[in-house]
Amino acid sequence: MLQSSLYKTSAMPLLDSCERYFGTRDLYTVLSVGRDASDADLRRAYRQQALLVHPDRVDAAQRPTATASFQVLSKVHSVLTDKEHRALYDEQGIVDEENDTITQDKDWDQYFRLLFKKITVADIRAFEEAYRESEEERDDLKKAYLDSRGDMNQILETMLCASIEDEPRFLNFLETSIKAGDLPTYPAFSKESKQKRESRRRRYREEAREAEETAKEIGLDGTETSLAALMKKQQEKHQGKMESLLDNLESKYSRKNKGSAGKASGKRKGKK
C-alpha cells in the first residue's frame, strides 16, 4: 500500500489535469460516460477505470503517473456526483475549485475504499448460493428468455453466476413456464438443434479451462483488485456479466453505508 500522502491532489486545476492525463478537458469523457449518466453509471465507470490505474497495481516506474491519473479520476467522480458542482459544470463548463473543499487535498485512496467494499471470492460464493434458484434468479431467467427470444446461448451469457451446468435446470424451468402459459414459445428455444447445443457445451468447457489458466496467471487472490484484473483479461466475453455481479454485491453494502455517507455529506455541505 502506498503512503496516503502520495494520494494528495496537486495544485494543477482539474480540467488541466484531465487534459494532461486523459487527453480531454471533458469530465464525462474522462469517465467514458454520457452527459445523462446516473449516479450508478458514474459509480460503475469510476470503479472500472480506477481499478485499472490504481497505483497499487502498477510497477514502481509507472506509479507516479498512475497515482496522478487515479487522483484525477477520483476528483472527476467527486465533482459529477455532487449536484451543485455538476450543475455548474454542465451549465458553464467550469469547476469551482476555490470556494469548496470537494476537489481540494484528500486521501483519494480512502475515498475509493469508502465507496467500494473489497469483494472477495467468499462474497461471490455467498451471493451465488443465495441467488441460485431464488425468485430473483427466476425473474431474471424469464427476462433473459424474452429479451433473447429463446436463444439459450444469449440466456447463459446474460444470467448471473450461470455456467453450462445450469442449462438443464434453466431448460426445465422455461419449459414448465411455457406449458403454463407464462412465457411464449420461440423457435430458437423449441427447435434448437443438437449441433448448436453441443457446440455451446464445447465452448463453455474451453472457456472454463481458459479462465482457470488466467486466474493462475494473474495470481487471483480473492480481492476486488485481482477480480478486476480477471475482468480486464476476459473483457470481451464476460466483463458485463462480472460488472453486474459486482453491482449486485455492492448494492448491499452501499445500502448499509448510506446513512453514514449521508451524514458526512450533510456535514460538508453545511460547513461555510
Residue pairs with C-beta under 8 A, 6 or more apart in sequence:
1 56
1 109
2 55
2 56
2 63
2 67
2 109
4 107
4 109
4 110
6 55
6 67
7 55
7 67
7 70
7 71
7 106
7 107
7 108
7 109
7 110
8 105
8 106
8 107
9 71
9 75
9 103
9 104
9 105
9 106
9 108
10 17
10 68
10 71
12 20
13 95
13 97
14 72
14 75
14 76
14 79
14 95
14 97
14 103
15 25
15 27
15 94
15 95
16 25
17 68
17 71
17 72
17 75
18 24
18 25
18 26
18 27
18 30
18 72
18 76
19 25
21 65
21 68
21 69
21 72
22 29
22 30
22 69
22 72
24 30
27 76
27 79
27 80
27 89
27 95
28 34
28 35
28 37
28 80
30 72
30 73
30 76
31 37
31 42
31 45
31 46
31 49
31 73
31 76
31 77
31 80
32 45
32 49
33 41
33 42
33 45
34 41
35 90
37 45
37 80
39 81
40 247
42 77
42 80
42 81
43 77
43 81
43 115
44 243
44 247
46 73
46 74
46 76
46 77
46 115
47 115
47 116
47 246
48 228
48 243
49 73
50 70
50 73
50 74
50 112
51 57
51 224
51 225
51 228
52 228
52 232
53 66
53 69
53 70
53 73
54 66
54 70
54 112
54 225
55 63
55 66
55 67
55 70
56 225
57 66
57 225
57 229
58 66
70 108
70 109
70 112
71 108
74 106
74 108
74 111
74 112
75 103
75 108
78 102
78 103
78 106
78 111
79 85
79 86
79 89
79 95
79 102
79 103
80 86
80 89
82 102
85 95
85 96
85 100
85 102
88 94
88 95
88 96
89 95
95 103
97 103
97 104
101 268
101 271
102 268
114 257
114 261
116 224
116 250
117 250
117 253
118 223
118 224
119 223
119 224
119 227
119 246
119 249
119 250
120 222
120 223
120 224
121 220
121 222
121 227
122 222
123 249
124 227
124 245
124 249
127 161
127 245
127 248
127 249
128 161
131 137
131 160
131 161
131 248
132 161
133 169
137 159
137 160
138 173
140 158
140 159
140 160
141 155
141 159
141 170
141 173
141 174
142 177
142 182
142 183
144 154
144 155
144 158
144 159
145 155
145 174
145 183
145 186
145 189
146 183
146 184
147 154
147 158
148 154
148 155
148 158
148 188
149 186
149 188
150 185
150 186
150 187
150 188
150 189
150 190
151 186
151 188
151 189
152 167
152 170
152 171
152 188
152 189
152 192
152 197
152 200
153 196
153 200
155 162
155 170
156 162
156 163
156 164
156 166
156 167
156 170
156 200
156 204
157 241
158 241
159 166
159 170
160 241
160 244
160 245
160 248
161 245
162 170
163 204
163 208
164 200
164 201
164 204
164 205
164 208
174 183
174 189
177 183
178 184
178 185
178 189
178 190
207 237
210 234
211 230
211 234
214 230
214 233
214 234
215 230
217 233
218 226
218 229
218 230
218 233
219 226
220 226
220 227
220 229
220 230
224 246
227 242
227 246
230 242
231 238
231 239
231 242
231 243
232 239
